[in-house]
Amino acid sequence: MIRRHSTVRSSLRRATAEVTFAPIIPLASLDCIAARSLSTGERAEIAALDREDDRRRFVTARALLRQRLASALGLAPTEVPLVRSPERSLGVAAAGAPHFSVTHAGEWVAVAVCDAPIGIDLEPVLPSGPDPLLVARVATASERAAYGTLPPQERPAAFVRLWVRKEAAVKATGCSPDRLDVGIEPACRRVRSPAGALWISDLQVGPGIPMAVAVLAGGRTPPRLEVSRAAFDVGRAGGGGRQ
């Protein structure tokens, strides 16, 4: 069985999501973290990346994902059976494996693991704001109307909040963004999607860096979120922990 961030419907019980974020690791720690947490094939992938930041980002994201899945499956990080589908999406070839989602932007990486389909996204706010054509492309009619009522100084942050919600919702459901009305008001909210009821929660990695988590789960109670910042410890074989 391969489990990935699919559109399988969850039961009506309350879902639990573990969200972990971390700054990308320094170059000096890259080889150590890769050796302790990544597979042989993944370590070969690192060598194919030309840019230093891409290598750091890849190792951070994959190590963080493997650590969280390892904890759920009772395995060592290097033993987690990550596989790619013919469509190149990442999954876990293990019975009972949780759903997961990964995101990165700038100096940050985040991973979400859940017993229901889940999506996560983060993005820094740009003071210049978005291109109006981009707003028209990704926002629904009601979202565009709400966005248009905002003062200009509030629009950059509001758009990024909308954007990360959309990205998280797309990952959780597999639906097109123009079919997902996620709103721009700051709140944990339950929205309808073609795949089922979707809970969207706003989080913050740091000042000016919003993050959103979307969980495809029924019921009237929002999912239980456990949020932590990871610290990579090069002196231990697990490579990560909670602060």
N, C-alpha and C positions, 0 to 999 in steps of 0.2 A: 504494500500500500504506500503510495506517495502522497504526503500531505503538504500542501502549500497554501498560500493565501487565496483560497478558492471561494466560490459563491455557494457552497453547501449551507443549507439552512440549519441554524442551531435550534436547540430545544428552548422551551420557555423558562428554563432555570436561569438564574442570574449568572452572567458570564464574568470571568475574572481575567483581567489583562495585566501583564507585567511589562512596564515601559522602562527602558534603561537608555540613558544617553551618556556620551563621553566626548571629550575633545579628541581629535585625532592624535595618535601617539607620536612622540618625537622620533626623528630618524635614528637616533642612537639606540632606541629600544626595538626597532622594527624586526631585526633578525631574531632576537630573543623571543618576542611575542609570537612571531610566525612559527618558530620551531616548537613552541609549547602548545599552540592552539590550532594551527592550520594543517590541512592534509598535504601530502606530497605533491599532489596535482595543483593545489592552490599556491604552494610555494613556488612552483614552476611558473604559474601565472604572474607572480610578482615580477619576475625577471623580464617579462614581456612588456611591462609598463615603462614608458620612457620618462614620465615626469615624476619627480620625487614626491610631490603632494598626492598624486594618484596612488603611488605605492603605499604611502602612509594611510590614506583613506581606505584603501582596499583591505589592508591588514587589520585596521581598527574595526571596520564593519564586520568582516568575516570572523574575527576573533570574538567580538562581542556576541554575534549571533550564535556561534558554536558554544560559547560558555552558557548562554541562556538555554539553548536546546539541550545541552548536556545535563544541566541541572534538572530539566523536566523529564529526561529519559533515563537518568541514572547512568550516564556514560561519561567517559573522558571527552574533552572537546575534540580531540583528533579522531575519535571514534564515531562521531555523529555522521550518519550516512547521507550527506547532502548530495543531491543529484540534480541534473538539469533535464528538463523535458525537451522534446523536439522543438518546442517554441522558445527554448532557452530560459524559461522561468525556473527559478530555484525551488526545490522541494526537499522533503525528507522521506527516505525510503524506510519507514519504520511504522509498525502498527501503533496506534495511540499517540502519534506525534502531534504536538500542538500546531495551530496555525501561527504564521509569523509574517512580519513585514519589516523592511529595512529602509532607512532614508539617510541621506547625508547632504550637507550644504556647508560651504565654507570650511570652518575648523571643527564642525560638529558632526557626529554620527549618532543615530538613535535606532533602537531595535524594539519591536513590540511582539510579545508572545502571548497567545490567548487560546482558550478552549473553544472559541468561535472565530469565524473569519474576521480578519482585522487588517487595517491599513494605517500607516503612520506617515507623516510628512512634516518637514520643518524648512523654514526659509527666512533669511534675514530681510528686514524691511529696508527698502531703498528710499531715501528722502525724495528722490525725483518722482516717485509714483509710477504707475503702470502706463503703458501705451493704451489709449482709448480703444484701439482695435482689439487688443488682447482682452479687455473687459467685455467687449461686445461678443467675443468668440467663446469665452468660458462661462459667462454668467447667464443665468436664466432671466426672463423678463422681470420677475419680481425682485431678483437680486440686483439687477441693473437699476430698477426704480429706487430701491432703498439706498444703493450706492450714490445715486444722483442727488439725493437729499442731504448728503453729508457735506460739511464745510471742507474746502480744499485741503486744509492742513490735516484732516482726519483720514483722508482717502488712501494715502500710501499704506498705513497700518491696516485699514479695513480691507484693502484688496489682498494683502498678503494673508490675512486671516481667512478670507474667502478661498484663496488659492490653496493653502495647506489643507483646509477642510475638503476641498474638491479632490485633491490628490489622494488624501487618505481614504475618502469615500470610494474613489475609483479602484484603488487597490483592494479594498474590502469586498466590493461588489462585482467588479469587472464591467460596470456600466459606463456609458459615455458621460462626460461631465455635464453636458447640456441636458441630461435627464435626471440630474441630481440637484435639487434645490436645498442648499445647505445654509443659506442665510448669511448675514454679516454681523448680526448682533452677538456680542460676547456672552456665551452661555453654553452649558451642556444641553444639548437638545436631541430629541428623537425625531427623525425625518423618515419619510417614505422613500423607497427606492424600488425599481423593478424587481430587485432581488429579495426584498423584504424590509422589515423595520431596521433602521440603522441609527445607532447612537453615536453622536459626535461630541467629543470633549476637547476644549481648548486648553493647551498647556503652554509653558514658557521655558525655553532652554536658558535664556538669559535676556537682558535688556535688548529689545529690538529684534528678538529671534523667536517668533511664535512657532508653536508646534501643535498639530492636531492629531487625534486618534479617532478612528471610526471603527465601530464594532457592529457586525451584522448579527443582531440578537433580538429575539422577541421579548415580550413582557413590558411592564410599565416601570420597571426599576432600572436605572442606568447600570452599566457594568461596573464592577469593582476595579478601580485602577490602583496599581502599586507602582509608584514612580520613584526611580533612584538614579543617581549619577554614579557611574562606574569609575573605579580607579585601577589602572593596570599595574600589577605588581610583578616585576620581572624576576623576583626572587622566589616565586611559587609557581607550581605547575598548574594552574587554573587561570592565572593571569589576570583575574579581575575580582572585584569585590564591591560591596556597597559602602557608601559614606553616609 
